[in-house]
Amino acid sequence: MALPFLTADVPGSGGVFKASPEDFEVEELPAYLPNGLPDGEHGYLWVEKRGRSTPEVAKLIARHVGLTDRDVSWAGLKDKQAVTRQWLSLPFKALAKLEGFSVPGVTVLETSRHRNKLKSGHLKGNRFMLTVRGVRDVGAAKASFEQLVAKGVPNAFGDQRFGARGDNAERGRAILLAGGRHRDRFERKLFLSAYQSALFNRVLGLRLERGLFSRVLAGDVLQKHESGGSFWCDDVAIDQPRADAFEVSPTGPMFGPEMRAPKDEAQALEAEVLSADGVTLETFKAGGDETKGTRRLLRVQLGEPSFAHDGDVVRLVFSLPAGSYATVVLRELLKPVDDAALPTVE
């Protein structure tokens, strides 16, 4: 199902995104900064790149300092067709060999050191600076953006999650129904994750469609934004004001046997989605470790948002937690007829 718009009462602004890499800037918000202490065994590089992927930059650095590709690590992948800044790590002793490193589209802005190797997921979020050109209705764009600031952003998975042909989720469902068997381990993980993501989007879509996006339901698994702790909603009258203040938010399912299941009204809504697809929670046991299950916030806040325009050029600045898609923000403003026309920005 196509995800309903949270800002459906505002017309689409129109516009073109990503006319050039400079229209899309992303700055990593790390989970922690390197401490620079002299006993740090790992060197950290604050790198700016243009027109290059994160693995490509890591490989270029590894070759220059005489390391293997696996010796250079990062917290998160950044888009190739963009201007991005992020931390990379490598053994500290190799930092001295960086002298003379010069590659078009790559600039090392800062170096430091730390005791821990940077690993995937060591990431708080990303700060986005997006430029949309040719906007027909700047007022509509601003009105939609202000609603997202006030209500939060639907934490949907972008189209990239579902593959170039858009069939990764259905292939994941087929694997589960076949007992979990698939010839390729990488594909198996990819397809199963896509299926979980598609079902999450369907639950989110139902809540948007029924006006339940910001509403707390009896039995919801709520998550605290500050600590990440979760709990069941036993009293809507108590928890709804906390949600209104953005202290907590409802979560949606990444279905699996180890997922914390909701109760009551919230459980009934999620069961409706499973039933419509002809699967049950038991079905996900066939995915083994790949489909243990977890919860994901149904909405996220825009951090430090700003909206500016010059004629028909709109500039948006905001941050999102790791794993959330800036595409959703653009989609709410532009309201394209075909979501595939939007690039997936995470």
Order of alpha helices (4+ residues) and beta strands (2+ residues): beta-beta-beta-alpha-beta-beta-beta-beta-alpha-beta-alpha-alpha-beta-beta-alpha-beta-alpha-beta-beta-beta-beta-alpha
